[in-house]
Amino acid sequence: MTNALASPDRLATVIADMAHAFHAPGPGLPGWLAQDLTLAQVRTLFLIAHEAPLPMGRIAEILGVSVASASGIVDRLERHGLVVRQHRTDDRRIVDCVLTDVGRGLIDEMSGRRIEMARQALGVLAPDELAEFHRLVCLIAERSIGDQP
């Protein structure tokens, strides 16, 4: 084993193949495209991610829409499994919106954090270690092709 770290190009290739192996879109095809989200929904997701928990009335106020319109946007985000509504324990009339784990993952993907996290994690490997890891990831991808819907 050598002490030299793998090149950034090699890291990018392994990350793309990892995404394929684990049935996630690679860097060239963002997963949020598959979600079929509107700009208002994406904006709302980032808003909730930044300020959660966020009551429906505040979402409407920030977006400059009615509470009914904000509720419709959140309804669609809920159907995608990206947010959940939670009644406050101190005042059940107030409904807060928070991201689900899937929603947080999508925000991370959209902001490039997932790729950067993978780059940092894999960046500690020497070239020969990364090559072996890449070989195994490709093997996973190859063997799981038959499992795809």
N, C-alpha and C positions, 0 to 999 in steps of 0.2 A: 504494500500500500504506500502511496506517496502522500506528502503533506500538501501538495498543490490542490487548490479548489477547482471545481468544474467551471467551464466557461459559461457566460450568460446565455449564449446561443444553445448550448447543450441543455441548460436548465429549462429554457423555453420549450424545447422539443419534448422533454420529459413531462413538463406540466401539461402540455397539449395532449399527450398520450395518456396521462393520468385521467384527464377530464373525459376522454373517450372511454377508457377502461371502466370508469365508474359512472358511465352514462350521463355525464354532465357535458354541456356544450364547452368546446374548447375556446381559447382566447379569441378566435376569429368569429364566433357566433354566440353572442350574448344570450344567456338563458332567459333574460327578461323579455326578449323578442317572442319567445314561445309562450309567454304569459298573456300576450295580446292586451297589454295595458295602454290606457289612454294617457296623455300628458297630465291630465288632472289627477289620475290615479297615482302616477309616478310621483308627482309633486306632493300628494297627500302622504304617500309612503315615506318620503324623505322628511316631511314635516313631523310625522309621528315618530320616526326614528330619532329625530333631533330633540323633540320636546316631550316624549311620552312619560307618563300617561297624559293623554290629551283629551279633554271633554269635547263632545260633538259640537257644542256651541262655539268653542274656541277655534276648532277646525274651520267651521263656516266663516267665522270672523276673519281669520287669516287669509283664507282663500277668496274672500269677498263674494260668497254665495249664501243662499238661504240654508237654514238648518236641514230642510228637506233635501236640497241638492247635495249637501255634504253627506247626509245619511245615505243617499243613493250611491255616492262614490265609495263610501265605506262598505256598503252592502256588497258591491262587486269585489272589493278587496277581500272581504270575508269569504266570499264564494271561491276565490282563488286560494284561500288558506293562508293569506298573508297578514291579516290583522284579526284581532278579536276585540269584542266589546265587553267591558266589565263594569258592573254597577259598583259604585263606591260603597264601602261599608258604612261610612259616616253619613251618607245622604244618597239613598237608593234612586233618587230622581236624576242624579248625574251619572251619565254613562261615559266612561273613559275608553279610549282606543289605544291599544298597544300592539306592537308587532309580535307575530308568532316567530318561532325559530326559523321557519321557512321564509318569512318576511325579512328577518334579520339577515339571513343568508343571501337573499336577493339583493338587499341594499349593499351588502359587502361585495357581491359580485359586480353590481353596477358601478360601484365606486373603485373597483380594481383592488380591493383589499385582499380578496381570496388569492389572486395571483401573486401578490406581494408576499402574503403569508407563506404560500407554497415555495416561492423563490427563496425566502429566508430559511425555511426549514430544510430544503434540499441543498441550499448553498453551503452547508457545512460538510457535505460529502466530497471526498476526493473523486477525481474523474473515474477511476476504476469502480468505486463504490456506486457512483451515480449510474454508470453503465449497467451494473448488476441490478440495481433498483429498476432502471428503465426496462431491462429485459423482462423482469418479473411483471411489471405493469403491462407491458405488451402481451405477455402470456395471459394475464387476467382478461384483457380486452378480447383477445383471440378466442378464448374459451367461453366467454360470456355472450358472444354474438348470437348464438342460438337461443339465449334466454331473453332476448329483447322482444317486446310486444310487436 
